[in-house]
Amino acid sequence: LSLSLSLPPSLKHLFLQTFWQTMNREWPGIDRLRLDKFYMLMRMVLNESLKAVKARAWEERQIKRLLELLTTEILHPDSQAPNGVKSHFTEIFLEELAKVGAQELTADQTLLFVEPFCGIAASTKDSLVLHNITRGIFETIVEQAPLAIEDLENDLDMQGEDEEEGEDEEEEDEEEEDEDEEDEAEDEDEGEDEDEEGESQQDLPSERPPAGSTRGADPGAGQEPAGDSGDSEGPVLQFDYEAVANRLFEMASRESTPSLNRKRLYKVVRNAPSGIFPEDDVPEEAYRKLLEGKRERKRKKQQRRQPRSPLQQQKGGRLGA
């Protein structure tokens, strides 16, 4: 499957289109005892499709192209997709999107991924499709809002800890530079008094507190799973809940929207604002800064956790001797 999706873009698009058309055509003849295998196959193909878009740095053009294909082959009223394919697709879409892009996608990008569902939910005359999209997409987004807020607050706490660690490391580096200069001066003095006091002078650094002793905390800090413990509940997508509600309201308020659809979507709109991040707890500026700098902070943390160079290890060993 991964090999198939590593094809050139034009062939990859054709492969995905053919896959979903084949699933739609063969679905009625699948034995009920084998449904789970095909459910898993659909999940795997969707996951790899999203990974292909991720490999292109989540370009808007690539996102829209994939969504157009999925909408045409699965969600559109003119598609040949059976209810089973449509239902399972809407059930797994957010799950697979979160697995692939929760750590990178911004609120604006996640809005792009749910826009096709807004249009279909507002225009469909199939009550089952309306129910599946409302329940599997929009109500799920609202229900996950507390988890998304908690995830964001944890990231903000981690950001503060990273900044404190950076300041501590800068202070340690300055102290080490000063002590390196002192050691060099002492080495020069020791060279001048080689006859009698050479050995005693060389032993002096070990009598005072080792200057590099603060490094002893670094391995422990590096091994501490600062951000791993919060992943037990699974990745959570970040949404601008007000923007999602506005888009739904825009679609639902159109004259062409059936009354049943309008009533159902208005109910989602009324619930959606409850998922907006509290301004007092998470300032908008801090939220935007967090999303923009998340990857940069992770890169710096990984660099700090890399093993020290031989020269740094030699200096650390001499200071701690």
C-alpha positions as CSV (number, residue, x, y, z in Angstrom):
1,L,0.0,0.0,0.0
2,S,2.8,2.4,0.9
3,L,4.5,1.5,-2.4
4,S,1.4,2.3,-4.4
5,L,1.0,5.7,-2.7
6,S,4.7,6.5,-3.5
7,L,3.8,6.8,-7.2
8,P,3.9,10.1,-9.1
9,P,1.1,12.5,-8.2
10,S,-1.0,11.8,-11.3
11,L,-0.8,8.0,-10.8
12,K,-1.4,8.3,-7.1
13,H,-4.5,10.2,-7.7
14,L,-5.7,7.6,-10.2
15,F,-4.9,4.8,-7.8
16,L,-7.0,6.4,-5.0
17,Q,-9.9,7.1,-7.4
18,T,-9.8,3.5,-8.7
19,F,-9.7,2.2,-5.1
20,W,-12.7,4.0,-3.9
21,Q,-14.7,3.2,-7.1
22,T,-13.8,-0.5,-6.6
23,M,-14.9,-0.4,-3.0
24,N,-18.2,1.2,-4.0
25,R,-18.8,-1.4,-6.7
26,E,-17.9,-4.5,-4.7
27,W,-19.2,-3.5,-1.3
28,P,-22.7,-5.1,-1.7
29,G,-21.1,-8.4,-2.4
30,I,-18.7,-8.5,0.6
31,D,-19.4,-11.2,3.1
32,R,-20.4,-9.9,6.5
33,L,-17.8,-12.0,8.2
34,R,-15.1,-10.2,6.2
35,L,-16.3,-6.6,6.7
36,D,-13.8,-5.9,9.4
37,K,-10.9,-6.5,7.0
38,F,-12.3,-4.1,4.5
39,Y,-13.1,-1.5,7.2
40,M,-9.4,-1.7,8.1
41,L,-8.3,-1.5,4.5
42,M,-10.4,1.7,4.0
43,R,-8.7,3.1,7.2
44,M,-5.3,2.3,5.9
45,V,-5.8,3.8,2.5
46,L,-7.2,7.0,4.1
47,N,-4.3,7.2,6.4
48,E,-1.7,6.8,3.6
49,S,-3.6,9.4,1.6
50,L,-3.2,11.9,4.4
51,K,0.4,11.0,4.8
52,A,1.0,11.8,1.1
53,V,-0.5,15.3,1.7
54,K,1.6,15.7,4.8
55,A,4.8,14.8,2.8
56,R,3.9,17.9,0.6
57,A,3.9,20.1,3.7
58,W,0.1,20.3,3.8
59,E,-0.1,22.5,0.7
60,E,-3.5,23.9,0.3
61,R,-3.7,22.8,-3.3
62,Q,-2.9,19.2,-2.3
63,I,-5.5,19.3,0.5
64,K,-8.2,20.5,-1.8
65,R,-7.3,18.0,-4.5
66,L,-7.6,15.1,-2.0
67,L,-10.8,16.4,-0.5
68,E,-12.3,16.9,-4.0
69,L,-11.6,13.2,-4.8
70,L,-13.0,11.9,-1.6
71,T,-16.1,14.1,-1.8
72,T,-16.8,13.1,-5.4
73,E,-16.3,9.3,-4.9
74,I,-17.8,9.0,-1.4
75,L,-19.9,11.9,-0.1
76,H,-21.5,13.5,-3.2
77,P,-25.1,12.5,-3.8
78,D,-24.2,11.4,-7.4
79,S,-21.5,9.0,-6.1
80,Q,-22.1,5.3,-6.2
81,A,-20.9,4.8,-2.6
82,P,-23.2,2.5,-0.5
83,N,-24.3,3.7,2.9
84,G,-21.8,1.4,4.6
85,V,-18.9,3.1,2.9
86,K,-20.2,6.6,3.6
87,S,-20.9,5.8,7.2
88,H,-17.5,4.2,7.9
89,F,-15.7,7.0,6.1
90,T,-17.3,9.8,8.1
91,E,-16.6,7.8,11.3
92,I,-12.9,7.4,10.7
93,F,-12.0,10.6,8.9
94,L,-11.2,12.8,12.0
95,E,-9.5,9.9,13.7
96,E,-7.0,9.3,10.9
97,L,-6.5,13.0,10.3
98,A,-5.6,13.5,14.0
99,K,-3.1,10.5,13.8
100,V,-1.3,12.0,10.8
101,G,-1.6,15.8,11.4
102,A,-2.5,16.7,14.9
103,Q,1.0,17.9,15.7
104,E,1.3,20.1,12.6
105,L,-2.1,21.3,11.3
106,T,-3.2,24.8,12.3
107,A,-6.8,25.7,13.0
108,D,-7.1,27.2,9.5
109,Q,-5.9,24.0,7.9
110,T,-8.3,21.8,9.9
111,L,-11.1,24.1,8.8
112,L,-10.2,23.2,5.2
113,F,-10.6,19.5,5.9
114,V,-14.1,19.9,7.3
115,E,-15.5,22.4,4.7
116,P,-16.6,19.6,2.3
117,F,-18.7,18.1,5.1
118,C,-20.3,21.5,5.7
119,G,-21.5,21.6,2.1
120,I,-22.7,18.0,2.0
121,A,-24.5,18.3,5.3
122,A,-26.4,21.4,4.1
123,S,-27.4,20.1,0.7
124,T,-28.0,16.3,1.2
125,K,-31.5,14.9,1.0
126,D,-30.3,11.7,2.6
127,S,-31.2,11.8,6.3
128,L,-28.7,9.0,7.1
129,V,-25.8,11.0,5.5
130,L,-26.9,14.1,7.4
131,H,-26.9,12.1,10.7
132,N,-23.5,10.5,10.0
133,I,-21.8,13.8,9.2
134,T,-23.4,15.6,12.0
135,R,-22.5,12.9,14.5
136,G,-19.2,11.7,13.1
137,I,-17.7,15.2,12.3
138,F,-19.3,18.2,13.9
139,E,-20.6,16.8,17.2
140,T,-17.3,15.0,17.6
141,I,-15.4,18.2,17.1
142,V,-17.5,19.9,19.9
143,E,-17.1,16.9,22.2
144,Q,-13.3,16.9,21.8
145,A,-13.1,20.6,22.7
146,P,-12.1,20.1,26.3
147,L,-9.4,17.7,25.3
148,A,-8.1,20.1,22.7
149,I,-8.0,22.9,25.3
150,E,-6.2,20.7,27.8
151,D,-3.7,19.7,25.1
152,L,-3.1,23.3,24.3
153,E,-2.6,24.3,27.9
154,N,-0.1,21.4,28.3
155,D,1.8,22.7,25.3
156,L,1.8,26.2,26.8
157,D,3.2,24.8,30.0
158,M,5.9,22.9,28.1
159,Q,6.8,26.1,26.2
160,G,7.3,27.9,29.6
161,E,9.5,25.0,30.8
162,D,11.5,25.0,27.6
163,E,12.2,28.8,27.9
164,E,13.3,28.3,31.6
165,E,15.6,25.4,30.5
166,G,17.0,27.6,27.8
167,E,17.8,30.4,30.3
168,D,19.4,27.9,32.7
169,E,21.5,26.4,30.0
170,E,22.7,29.9,28.9
171,E,23.7,30.6,32.5
172,E,25.5,27.2,32.8
173,D,27.4,27.9,29.5
174,E,28.5,31.3,30.9
175,E,29.7,29.7,34.1
176,E,31.5,27.0,32.3
177,E,33.3,29.6,30.1
178,D,34.4,31.5,33.1
179,E,35.6,28.4,34.8
180,D,37.4,27.3,31.7
181,E,39.3,30.6,31.7
182,E,40.1,30.1,35.4
183,D,41.4,26.5,34.7
184,E,43.6,27.8,31.8
185,A,45.1,30.4,34.1
186,E,45.7,27.8,36.8
187,D,47.3,25.5,34.3
188,E,49.7,28.3,33.3
189,D,50.6,28.8,37.0
190,E,51.1,25.1,37.5
191,G,53.5,25.0,34.5
192,E,55.6,27.7,36.2
193,D,55.9,25.8,39.5
194,E,56.6,22.3,38.2
195,D,59.4,21.5,40.7
196,E,57.6,21.4,44.1
197,E,54.0,22.6,43.9
198,G,53.0,21.2,40.5
199,E,51.2,18.2,41.9
200,S,49.5,20.0,44.7
201,Q,48.3,22.8,42.5
202,Q,46.9,20.3,40.0
203,D,44.9,18.8,42.8
204,L,43.3,22.1,43.8
205,P,40.3,22.0,41.4
206,S,39.1,18.7,42.9
207,E,39.0,20.3,46.4
208,R,36.4,22.8,45.5
209,P,32.8,22.1,44.3
210,P,33.1,20.7,40.7
211,A,32.2,23.5,38.3
212,G,30.5,21.1,35.9
213,S,28.5,19.3,38.6
214,T,25.3,21.0,37.3
215,R,25.6,18.8,34.2
216,G,24.6,15.9,36.4
217,A,21.0,17.0,36.0
218,D,21.1,17.0,32.2
219,P,20.8,13.3,31.6
220,G,17.8,13.0,33.9
221,A,16.2,16.0,32.2
222,G,16.9,14.5,28.8
223,Q,15.3,11.2,29.8
224,E,12.2,12.8,31.3
225,P,9.3,12.2,28.9
226,A,8.1,15.8,29.2
227,G,5.5,15.6,26.4
228,D,5.0,11.9,26.0
229,S,2.8,11.3,29.0
230,G,0.0,13.4,27.6
231,D,-0.3,11.2,24.4
232,S,-2.1,8.4,26.2
233,E,-5.5,9.8,25.2
234,G,-4.5,10.0,21.5
235,P,-3.8,13.1,19.4
236,V,-6.4,15.9,19.3
237,L,-6.9,18.3,16.4
238,Q,-7.0,22.0,17.1
239,F,-10.0,23.9,15.7
240,D,-11.2,27.5,15.6
241,Y,-14.6,26.6,16.9
242,E,-16.1,30.0,16.1
243,A,-14.9,29.7,12.5
244,V,-16.5,26.2,12.2
245,A,-19.8,27.5,13.7
246,N,-19.8,30.5,11.3
247,R,-19.2,28.3,8.3
248,L,-22.0,25.9,9.3
249,F,-24.4,28.8,9.9
250,E,-23.5,30.2,6.5
251,M,-24.4,26.9,4.9
252,A,-27.5,26.3,7.0
253,S,-29.0,29.7,6.4
254,R,-29.1,29.4,2.6
255,E,-32.5,29.2,1.0
256,S,-31.7,26.0,-0.8
257,T,-30.9,24.2,2.5
258,P,-33.7,21.7,3.4
259,S,-35.5,22.6,6.7
260,L,-34.5,19.3,8.3
261,N,-30.8,20.0,7.6
262,R,-31.1,23.6,8.7
263,K,-32.6,22.6,12.0
264,R,-29.9,20.0,12.7
265,L,-27.1,22.3,11.7
266,Y,-28.4,25.1,13.8
267,K,-28.3,22.8,16.8
268,V,-24.6,22.1,16.1
269,V,-24.0,25.9,15.8
270,R,-25.5,26.6,19.2
271,N,-23.2,24.0,20.8
272,A,-20.1,24.8,18.9
273,P,-19.2,28.1,20.7
274,S,-18.8,26.1,23.9
275,G,-15.6,24.8,22.4
276,I,-14.0,28.2,22.0
277,F,-10.7,28.5,23.9
278,P,-11.3,30.7,27.1
279,E,-9.6,34.1,26.4
280,D,-8.6,34.6,30.1
281,D,-6.8,31.2,30.3
282,V,-5.3,31.1,26.8
283,P,-4.7,34.5,25.3
284,E,-5.1,34.6,21.5
285,E,-1.5,35.9,21.0
286,A,-0.1,33.0,23.1
287,Y,-2.2,30.5,21.2
288,R,-1.0,31.8,17.8
289,K,2.6,31.9,19.0
290,L,2.3,28.4,20.2
291,L,1.0,27.0,16.9
292,E,3.7,28.9,14.9
293,G,6.6,27.9,17.2
294,K,5.6,24.3,18.1
295,R,7.9,22.6,15.5
296,E,10.8,25.0,16.3
297,R,10.7,24.2,20.0
298,K,10.7,20.5,19.3
299,R,13.7,20.9,17.1
300,K,15.6,22.8,19.7
301,K,14.7,20.3,22.4
302,Q,16.0,17.4,20.3
303,Q,19.2,19.3,19.7
304,R,19.7,19.8,23.4
305,R,19.1,16.1,24.1
306,Q,21.8,15.0,21.5
307,P,25.0,13.6,23.0
308,R,27.8,16.1,23.6
309,S,30.8,16.2,21.3
310,P,34.1,14.6,22.4
311,L,35.5,18.1,23.1
312,Q,32.6,18.9,25.4
313,Q,32.9,15.6,27.1
314,Q,36.7,16.2,27.6
315,K,36.0,19.6,29.2
316,G,33.3,18.2,31.4
317,G,35.5,15.3,32.5
318,R,38.4,17.7,33.3
319,L,36.1,20.0,35.3
320,G,34.6,17.2,37.3
321,A,37.9,15.4,38.0
